Amino acid sequence: MAGAALTHHQILGLVEPFTRRGWQVDLAASQRQLRQLAFRPLQHAELPGQRPALAETLLLDASEPGRHRLTRRLQPEHGPAATLVAEGDDLAALLAR
């Protein structure tokens, strides 16, 4: 069960490793009451012969004290998306995975 809604101070603490890597929190898409933070999508250009253009999104679930779930979604312009979920207590390590 989720605790109290995330405060701005808590959000700043949670997003620090993400902002160091160029991610920006999207407060409008986040659900503070559910303790879920969405990040603005990153657009990755096509690498001919290697990968299509991709939109990358992150969602951080901080509903369990001391435990976080990070969901990464890669969506090509055409075709199915790929989703990866990582869980742990170290946000920088989750992002690096």
ABEGO torsion letter per residue (X at the ends): XBBBBBBAAAAAAAAAAAAAAGBBBBAAABBAAAGBBBBBBBBBBBBBGABBBBBBBBBBBAABBGBBBBBBBBBBABEBBBBBBBBEABAAAAAAX
